[in-house]
Amino acid sequence: MRITAEKTKLPVIQGLRGIASFAVCWCHFTAATKIFSNHPLIAASGRNGDLGVIVFFVISGFIIPYTLMDSGYRLKLFPKFMLKRIVRVDPPYLVAIAIAVALGVLSYHSSLFKGTPPHYTAVQMLLHLGYLIPFSHYKWVNVVFWTLAVEFQYYLLLGLLLPVLSSKIRLLRAGSILLWISMPFMVSLPQSLPWYSPLFAMGITSALWRKRVIGGVEFGCYVMASMVACCLKLEMRETVAGILAIVCILWLRWMPVWMLALGDLSYSLYLIHLPVGGRIMNLGARFVPDNLRVLLLLPTVALVLSLAYFLYRFVEVPAKHWASKIKYSHSNRRRGPAIEKAHVVAH
């Protein structure tokens, strides 16, 4: 099996996605489990891996408006934008839902099963299709899916508000950006877009600055406001992760090839690592002595990376191709630093 990184003119985006996805994966295999409760160093190695989610949000905050502005986005293109995002994101997501449900059922019928029996309903599956689980009493079949719901909410709101967020009228632009940053104080709902809106704002305003829509002073003011909002609503480590992500996006110009290759698999790895790798780790821990459980990590990571490659190659790549066929109008494009939109997309 050979994995090669696709070429991109913003390699840091791709590399950060790979790091963020693997960090979340490692967190679930080491820190978010009792398997290594007697191995504090191993558990500690993944303790901050959940910050990969924060990095994903900042990346989406930057790359989506960046590519839309580069495409001459206007409000009338909103339906096409949403269709493009759904075609790009949903096929791997639907396969991941099927994998999670199938493994849940198979695990339940195993003689080794311990835990709460899974119960899936048609309504629950339909709510997954619309990312509506947070607005119901049902649970996600894969707990990492809540971040996809946040991203979907972001696509909806950004697609509607980008024309005012990037307006040439400073008062209109500043008011809309500050309202965006203030969302967590108006709608206090954890695991939702409003809760994490200041992180997305860091990315959005960075894109506006990179596109020369706003100047350095205005950009600095928005970043400071976003930092204050993050400090008041989120953990300090999450705020720091967001700032570091922005610094990397704006000023880092190189990533090693292996990080770029990992970035190719980031979305697929994120989707399937828990239902597959989590079960392998839990099952292996029943048969492997405590002092040897660290040996479970390498084969588990190797397997989920291999499966992520197949999901990427046979589902995600075709989805990216289909999405690339949905074209925006290329008139009135805002010129800025070049970027290959076909590849560098936030999931």
C-alpha positions in Angstrom: 0.0 0.0 0.0 1.5 3.3 -1.0 0.3 6.7 0.2 1.5 9.8 -1.4 0.7 13.4 -0.5 -1.3 15.5 -3.0 0.4 18.7 -4.0 -1.0 21.9 -2.4 0.2 25.5 -2.2 -0.7 25.7 1.5 0.9 22.5 2.8 0.5 23.6 6.4 -3.3 23.2 6.2 -3.0 19.6 5.1 -0.3 18.8 7.6 -2.2 20.3 10.5 -5.3 18.3 9.5 -3.2 15.1 9.7 -1.7 16.0 13.1 -5.1 17.0 14.5 -6.8 13.8 13.3 -4.0 11.6 14.7 -4.0 13.5 18.0 -7.7 12.8 18.5 -7.1 9.1 17.5 -4.2 8.8 20.0 -6.2 10.4 22.7 -9.0 7.9 22.4 -6.6 5.0 22.4 -4.5 6.1 25.4 -6.1 8.8 27.6 -9.8 8.4 27.1 -9.8 4.8 28.3 -9.0 2.9 31.5 -6.8 0.5 29.6 -3.7 2.4 30.6 -4.8 3.5 34.1 -1.7 1.9 35.5 0.6 3.5 32.9 0.4 7.3 33.6 3.0 8.2 31.0 1.1 6.5 28.2 -2.1 8.0 29.3 -0.5 11.4 29.6 0.8 11.2 26.0 -2.7 11.5 24.7 -4.3 13.7 27.3 -4.3 16.8 25.1 -5.1 15.0 21.9 -8.7 16.3 22.0 -7.3 19.7 21.1 -7.1 18.3 17.6 -10.8 19.2 17.4 -10.0 22.8 18.2 -7.4 22.8 15.4 -10.1 21.4 13.0 -12.4 24.2 13.9 -9.8 26.9 13.3 -8.8 25.3 10.0 -12.4 25.3 8.8 -12.8 28.9 10.0 -9.9 29.8 7.7 -10.1 27.6 4.6 -13.8 27.8 3.8 -14.1 31.6 3.6 -10.7 31.7 1.9 -11.8 29.4 -0.9 -15.2 31.0 -1.2 -13.8 34.5 -1.6 -11.3 33.1 -4.1 -14.3 31.8 -6.1 -16.2 35.1 -6.1 -18.9 33.8 -3.7 -22.2 35.6 -3.5 -25.3 34.8 -1.5 -27.2 33.4 -4.6 -24.5 30.7 -4.7 -25.5 29.4 -1.2 -27.5 26.4 -2.4 -24.6 25.4 -4.7 -22.1 25.9 -1.8 -24.2 23.6 0.5 -24.6 21.0 -2.2 -20.8 21.0 -2.8 -20.1 20.6 0.9 -22.7 17.8 1.3 -21.3 15.9 -1.8 -17.8 16.3 -0.4 -18.4 15.4 3.2 -21.3 13.0 3.4 -20.3 9.9 1.5 -17.4 9.0 3.9 -19.7 10.0 6.8 -22.5 7.7 5.6 -20.0 4.8 5.3 -18.7 5.6 8.8 -22.3 5.5 10.1 -22.8 2.1 8.5 -19.5 0.8 9.9 -20.4 2.0 13.5 -23.8 0.4 13.4 -22.5 -2.9 11.9 -19.8 -3.2 14.5 -22.2 -2.3 17.2 -24.6 -5.1 16.2 -21.7 -7.6 15.7 -20.2 -6.8 19.0 -23.6 -7.3 20.8 -23.9 -10.8 19.3 -20.4 -11.7 20.4 -20.0 -13.9 23.5 -17.4 -11.4 24.7 -19.8 -8.5 24.7 -20.1 -6.5 27.9 -22.0 -3.3 28.2 -25.3 -1.7 27.2 -27.0 -3.4 24.2 -27.1 -1.1 21.2 -30.6 0.1 20.0 -30.8 1.8 16.6 -33.9 3.2 15.1 -34.9 4.6 11.7 -35.6 8.0 13.3 -32.1 8.0 14.8 -30.5 7.2 11.4 -32.5 10.0 9.7 -31.5 12.5 12.4 -27.9 11.5 11.6 -28.4 12.4 8.0 -29.3 15.9 8.9 -26.8 16.2 11.8 -29.8 16.8 14.0 -28.9 14.4 16.9 -28.1 17.3 19.3 -31.7 18.5 19.0 -33.1 15.2 20.0 -32.9 12.6 22.8 -31.0 10.2 20.6 -27.2 9.6 20.8 -24.6 9.6 18.0 -23.6 6.1 16.9 -20.0 7.4 17.0 -19.3 10.1 19.6 -16.9 12.0 17.3 -19.8 12.9 15.0 -20.8 15.8 17.2 -18.0 17.8 15.6 -19.4 17.2 12.2 -22.7 18.7 13.4 -20.8 21.8 14.5 -19.1 22.0 11.1 -22.4 21.6 9.3 -23.9 24.5 11.4 -20.9 26.5 10.5 -21.4 25.9 6.7 -25.0 27.0 7.0 -24.2 30.2 8.9 -21.0 31.1 7.0 -22.7 30.6 3.7 -25.4 33.0 4.6 -23.2 35.6 6.4 -20.0 35.7 4.4 -21.1 38.6 2.2 -21.5 40.8 5.3 -18.5 39.3 7.1 -16.3 40.3 4.1 -18.2 43.5 3.3 -16.3 46.5 2.1 -18.4 48.6 4.5 -16.3 48.6 7.6 -19.2 49.2 10.1 -21.2 46.4 8.6 -18.2 44.1 8.5 -17.1 44.9 12.0 -20.6 44.6 13.5 -21.1 41.1 11.9 -17.7 39.8 13.0 -18.1 41.0 16.6 -21.6 39.5 16.7 -20.1 36.2 15.5 -17.4 36.3 18.2 -20.1 37.1 20.8 -22.3 34.1 20.0 -21.3 31.9 23.0 -22.6 34.7 25.3 -25.9 34.8 23.5 -26.5 31.0 23.0 -24.8 29.0 25.7 -25.1 25.5 24.2 -22.0 23.3 24.5 -21.0 21.2 21.5 -22.6 23.7 19.1 -21.4 26.3 16.7 -22.1 29.2 19.0 -20.0 27.7 21.8 -17.0 27.4 19.5 -17.7 30.5 17.3 -14.7 32.5 18.6 -12.4 29.7 17.3 -14.0 29.8 13.9 -13.7 33.6 14.1 -9.9 33.3 14.4 -9.9 31.4 11.1 -12.4 33.7 9.4 -10.6 36.9 10.2 -7.3 35.3 9.3 -8.7 34.6 5.9 -10.0 38.1 5.5 -6.6 39.5 6.4 -4.8 37.1 4.0 -7.2 38.2 1.3 -6.5 41.8 2.1 -10.1 42.5 3.0 -9.0 43.9 6.4 -5.8 45.5 7.5 -3.4 44.4 10.2 -4.8 46.6 13.0 -8.4 45.5 12.3 -7.2 41.8 12.2 -5.4 42.2 15.4 -8.4 43.6 17.2 -10.6 40.7 16.0 -8.0 38.1 17.1 -7.8 39.8 20.5 -11.6 39.8 20.9 -11.7 36.1 19.9 -9.0 35.3 22.4 -10.9 37.0 25.2 -14.1 35.2 24.2 -12.3 31.9 24.2 -10.7 32.5 27.6 -14.1 33.3 29.1 -16.0 30.3 27.6 -13.4 27.7 26.8 -10.3 26.2 28.6 -7.1 28.1 28.4 -5.4 25.2 26.6 -8.1 25.4 23.9 -7.4 29.1 23.5 -3.7 28.4 23.2 -4.3 25.6 20.6 -6.4 28.0 18.5 -3.8 30.7 18.5 -1.0 28.3 17.7 -3.1 26.9 14.8 -3.6 30.4 13.4 0.1 31.2 13.7 1.0 28.0 11.8 -1.6 28.7 9.1 -0.4 32.2 8.5 3.3 31.9 8.9 4.4 28.3 8.6 5.4 27.4 5.0 6.6 23.8 5.2 5.5 20.4 6.4 7.3 17.1 6.1 5.9 14.7 3.5 4.7 12.2 6.0 2.5 14.8 7.6 1.0 15.7 4.2 0.3 12.0 3.5 -1.4 11.8 7.0 -3.4 14.9 6.1 -4.8 13.0 3.1 -6.2 10.4 5.4 -7.3 12.8 8.2 -11.0 12.8 7.6 -11.3 9.1 7.0 -9.1 8.4 10.0 -11.2 10.7 12.2 -14.4 8.9 11.2 -13.4 5.3 11.8 -10.7 5.2 14.4 -13.0 4.9 17.4 -15.5 2.2 16.3 -12.6 0.1 14.9 -9.6 0.9 16.9 -11.5 1.4 20.2 -12.9 -2.1 19.9 -9.6 -3.6 19.1 -8.0 -2.0 22.1 -10.8 -3.0 24.5 -10.8 -6.6 23.2 -7.0 -6.9 23.3 -6.9 -5.6 26.9 -8.9 -8.6 28.1 -6.3 -11.0 26.9 -3.0 -9.1 27.1 -1.4 -8.6 30.6 -1.4 -5.1 31.9 2.4 -4.7 31.6 2.2 -5.6 27.8 -0.8 -3.6 26.7 1.4 -0.9 25.2 2.1 -3.5 22.5 -1.6 -3.2 21.4 -1.0 0.4 20.2 1.2 -0.2 17.1 -1.0 -2.9 15.4 -4.1 -1.0 16.3 -2.8 2.3 14.8 -1.5 0.4 11.7 -4.9 -1.2 11.2 -7.0 2.0 11.5 -4.6 3.8 9.2 -4.9 1.0 6.6 -8.7 1.1 6.8 -8.6 4.9 6.6 -6.6 4.6 3.4 -9.2 2.4 1.8 -12.1 4.7 2.9 -10.1 7.6 1.6 -9.2 5.9 -1.7 -12.5 4.3 -2.6 -15.0 6.8 -1.0 -13.4 10.1 -0.1 -11.5 10.6 -3.4 -14.6 10.0 -5.5 -16.6 12.3 -3.3 -13.9 15.0 -3.8 -14.1 14.5 -7.5 -17.9 14.8 -7.6 -17.7 17.9 -5.5 -15.1 19.5 -7.8 -17.6 19.1 -10.6 -19.9 21.6 -8.9 -18.6 24.9 -10.1 -19.0 28.4 -8.8 -19.1 31.5 -11.0 -15.6 32.8 -11.6 -16.5 36.4 -12.2 -15.5 39.1 -9.7 -13.0 36.9 -8.0 -11.0 38.4 -5.2 -7.3 38.0 -5.9 -5.0 36.8 -3.2 -2.3 34.2 -2.4 -3.0 31.1 -4.6 -4.5 27.9 -3.2 -5.6 24.6 -4.7 -9.2 24.4 -3.6 -9.6 20.9 -5.0 -7.7 19.4 -2.2 -7.3 21.7 0.8 -10.8 21.4 2.3 -11.8 21.2 5.9 -14.0 18.3 6.8 
